Amino acid sequence: MASVSLFQKYRSQKFEDLIGQEVVVRTLKNSLASGRMANVYLFCGPRGTGKTSTARILAKALNCEGTADNPHSGPTAEPCCQCSACRSIAEGSCLDVLEIDAASNTQVDKIREFIVDKVQFAPAQVRYKVYIIDEVHKLSDSSFNALLKTLEEPPKHVVFILATTDPEKIPATIISRCQRYNFQRFTLQQTVDHIKNIAAKENVQIDDLAAELIARSSEGSMRDALVTLEQAMFFCCQQGDNQQISGEDVRGLLGLAGAEAIQNLVSGFIAQDAGQVLNLLNELINKGRNLNKLAAELLEYLRQMMLVCVKAADQEALGVTDNYFQELVKRSQLVKLGTILNWIGSISELQRRLSGSQNARLVWETVLIQLTAPLAGTDESSLLARIEALEAEVSALKMLTSSYSVQPSIAQAKSANGNAVAKASAVEVQASSLEHSSISVVNSVPVAVADSGFVKPNVGKVVKNTQPLAPNVATTSSGAASGEGQIDDLGWGTTTKVSASPSATKVEVESKSAAVTKTSALPSQNETKNKQGSAGKFWQKLLAYLEDKKPSIFALVRGTKCLSARQGVIVIKFESDRQDDYEAASKERTNIENVLTEAMQRPIQIDLRLGKVATINPQDEYMHTVNLVLNSFAGQTLSKYANGSASDPTTRV
Ligand SMILES: [Zn+2]
């Protein structure tokens, strides 16, 4: 192995060797060629992007004497690298080109000693004295002040090149004296190409995955990439052997879990399989993978899933392989955006906890269990998952209840359970439409539990409004069977919300009564439309839009009803006699979603449903709902969610 590092060995010696900094190179070469050089240059950019290499090339270009056939009397756009000036600068032996590391020379005395006191002397060997000050932002305030006087009126024979990774920390008075150049991070492809290029020069075979893993770990710093490549060469290659670096070698060297392990982990999240993810974690730990890097890898994968989910990035933008992208899309389609965001929140939190923890394994295991068995936890994200599960169940129940009317006899059966239940079921009995019976299903459950001091108070308010409404529901129910649900946050049309105050409810009740007296028992088509929920109005508008703009899509969904439109998901119901249409629309689901997404200018998912005749005994159904709510919350609640039970955080029912 060579005694100099790969980075030094392959450091760019000419402007044309520099990769990835085209703007900087072109500007510098033009100013050199035209002879309009600055006295003070400021090179800004992340570490390992070639600032110091460029500074040395600039020093050579300023001082190059040229070859015998092509001598230069002044600066040149490209140094010859052969003359004594070029060679002495490259070797670091030129007395007039000084590199100063500001990080270790922060005090004002050093700046005076190296720069301020000596700047007046003419160069001894070459044309220009060049001061390259690395990490210049590390200088103290007094050092900057001492330097400022020199920078304001530098002697003609002096050029300063200030390099920094953090220009924000440099005083504005200094920056205003400088000609500023911004260096870019290297792209993944540039780094991969450079790694392969250098490996070839070193007679080392490196496979694509290995080069990519090294490039990714370097995060755009070529120096870091070459240091890792050198480590990999030490790690894998014995001198004289067939020198080869594989992706698996690099993964082991860097302690990376790898795409396959991350994909399996995410699959475990989707399947909610705690056993699978814990086994995977165990395997990775046994292989000696770095648990901090695992969090970073997982987070990056979830970020990509999120971008794919909202269609904000394609394969090219993500810079990934075909196979990887297909796997990514497959997983993104299996979960909702909210779930991905939830996972990202949990893993970010995990990353934070890892930094302060002695037991990384335990931290990981806890989070993996929380993510794969959310019903076990009592933190906010677990409660959210439980509420989501409930919402799905309730939504399914609404579908069922739309197909039958509850028999009055149940009211008597339930009144034994207590007064509150009797009141709530009275509403249930009198309502025969989907809209009102579903309200009663939702509300009657909390009422049943309210007597146990279990539910937060505002649930009670909703119920209060239901009671005065009940008699009128009975009288209007024949006409109000619109079968339309609720809408929120889709931003289309007007969203009417029922006011929580009893007086407002009264007004609504009166208007409903008036409508009944004015019209016949069966309201006209127009009347029915007016009574539809806001989701219905919204859907009618959307259907009209489709009929106008996208007739082919309209043909698929015409005559359907909208059960709900919430959080980007529109639930669309086909009547039970339209199975063929339902199946045709299901096949075209993605197309319909795309058209709706375009129309709404936000991601829309649709949930297609076919109306069915229910065969479930209504009383069983009612008890099922009660049990569902109780089970979902394991019969307990937290003090922050309960009213007046702060002293007893886990009130058991
Ligand atoms: Zn030269």
Boltz pocket constraint, residues with backbone or C-beta under 6 A from the ligand:
constraints:
  - pocket:
      binder: B
      contacts: [[A, 60], [A, 63], [A, 64], [A, 65], [A, 66], [A, 79], [A, 80], [A, 81], [A, 82], [A, 83], [A, 84], [A, 85], [A, 86], [A, 87]]
      max_distance: 6.0
